[in-house]
Amino acid sequence: MSEALEYDPYALPNDAIQEPPVSLWSALKKIGPGIILAGSIVGSGELLLTTSLGANHGFLFLWLIIFSCIIKVFVQTELGRYAISSGKPTLGAINELPGPRAGAHWILWCWLFMMLTTIFQLGAMTGTVGQSLNLAFPNVSPSIAESLRDTLPSVSKSILIRPESPWAVLTCITAIGLLWSGSYRRIEFITTVLVVGLTFITLTATCALPATKYPIPWGQVAEGLTFAMPAAGIAAAFGAFGITGVGASELFYYPYWCLEKGYARYAGRCEPTDDWARRARGWIRVMHLDAWVSMIVFTISTLAFYFMGATVLKPQGLDPKGTEMIKTLSRMFEDTFGTWTVIVFLIGAGAVLFKTLYISSAGNSRLLADFFSLAGFVRYERPEQRAKMIHRFSLLIPVIALILFFTFKDPRQMVVIGGFAQGLMLPLISGVTVFFRYRRTDRRITPGLLLDILLWIAFVLITCVALYAAKDQIGKWLTPSPS
């Protein structure tokens, strides 16, 4: 973890100031936070929930998936703008807002509740990585069970019942090993390699569908752009809205990754000089490029998974859920391209889910370390103390996720729980972003009229979708089930 202690990412020393890049190519070499975000986004929501949404409802929610991927980026970039101009991470900035507090600001306690529910998603990822690897290498778990039959018969029996368990444990251990250093550069490198590779594979498979026995039904695709909202799929659609594209968790993460990348350090501490305003605007442009490049990447990946589910699984009536979820999802490749592609899908699916587990654990650990300080549970005298706390949380989160997987048996429902909580949190973080825009952002670097309008559209639409879905879900809870 020594690399994580090299410097305080939230300090703004004068010797760290850099001029912003002036060419597109040099600016592209400075992106990174958005790619980490894309790595977090393209995971449980896309592979598990989005594919299931396509398998159950066809292309009816295509418009919602596209809308979800695009609209929240306007909130993301405004949070990035404020982080660059102020040098403050998300939770620290929110804690300075007026309003009730119990140690920390009440919005931070709402974030904590949401974060705890998203660990259910990480548990689902841990289990489904185990399912993927067990299907790819089916002889490993029986061999382990046989070797433990005499010494640990109860463990041997449980492995035979749930053969993905050893792989889930290995997934947890691997995540802990990679998180050991906690450095931003390692996270960015691993994420970039996985995101580029997996996006290419998924997009290639989707583009090849017209040459198979499951061609893309373009008439249904057109119907999916008509803004239909069938009542039977509202809860699932809201879960998908909360978790696809930039979810509430990613909106909280993004300023942290921008700060660790160095955008605020390069701009320098806010000063009443033209030089600072020029540098800040330059690095904000780099941040915008970073955000929109990542949006293109995760939108392509999300649509690819959705098309595979709606085109291949829906006509066969296959519903990926429970302990057979990954096996059912593998039919997208097996039934379309032949059995030889199944191993590629299984390993790729494991990689997709693992990287989200890895990145989310890294992001949540940073926010948890700040929350404990802001709530008054701990006090950091030096940057190294905060880094050590991040280290402890990053090792603990995968363990909790593993325990949740062993406790709950349906990965899709675990994903929906986290997605629903993120959906409820979206209006709150969007409202905070609007407040930052008009009350806290330096006037010299505020966005233009068009971006302001799009930010308000994002806030209003996100709030309307959240209220509508929450009303529907509460109504279901209050309505007694038929005997």
Secondary structure as GFF3:
##gff-version 3
##sequence-region A 1 483
A	DSSP	three_ten_helix	2	5	.	.	.	ID=ss1
A	DSSP	three_ten_helix	14	16	.	.	.	ID=ss2
A	DSSP	alpha_helix	24	28	.	.	.	ID=ss3
A	DSSP	alpha_helix	33	41	.	.	.	ID=ss4
A	DSSP	pi_helix	44	50	.	.	.	ID=ss5
A	DSSP	alpha_helix	51	57	.	.	.	ID=ss6
A	DSSP	alpha_helix	62	71	.	.	.	ID=ss7
A	DSSP	alpha_helix	73	86	.	.	.	ID=ss8
A	DSSP	alpha_helix	90	94	.	.	.	ID=ss9
A	DSSP	alpha_helix	106	136	.	.	.	ID=ss10
A	DSSP	alpha_helix	140	147	.	.	.	ID=ss11
A	DSSP	alpha_helix	153	161	.	.	.	ID=ss12
A	DSSP	alpha_helix	165	179	.	.	.	ID=ss13
A	DSSP	alpha_helix	184	207	.	.	.	ID=ss14
A	DSSP	three_ten_helix	209	211	.	.	.	ID=ss15
A	DSSP	alpha_helix	218	223	.	.	.	ID=ss16
A	DSSP	three_ten_helix	231	233	.	.	.	ID=ss17
A	DSSP	alpha_helix	234	243	.	.	.	ID=ss18
A	DSSP	alpha_helix	248	261	.	.	.	ID=ss19
A	DSSP	alpha_helix	263	267	.	.	.	ID=ss20
A	DSSP	alpha_helix	274	308	.	.	.	ID=ss21
A	DSSP	pi_helix	309	313	.	.	.	ID=ss22
A	DSSP	alpha_helix	314	316	.	.	.	ID=ss23
A	DSSP	three_ten_helix	322	324	.	.	.	ID=ss24
A	DSSP	alpha_helix	325	329	.	.	.	ID=ss25
A	DSSP	alpha_helix	331	337	.	.	.	ID=ss26
A	DSSP	three_ten_helix	339	341	.	.	.	ID=ss27
A	DSSP	alpha_helix	342	374	.	.	.	ID=ss28
A	DSSP	alpha_helix	383	407	.	.	.	ID=ss29
A	DSSP	alpha_helix	411	435	.	.	.	ID=ss30
A	DSSP	pi_helix	436	440	.	.	.	ID=ss31
A	DSSP	three_ten_helix	443	445	.	.	.	ID=ss32
A	DSSP	alpha_helix	449	478	.	.	.	ID=ss33
###
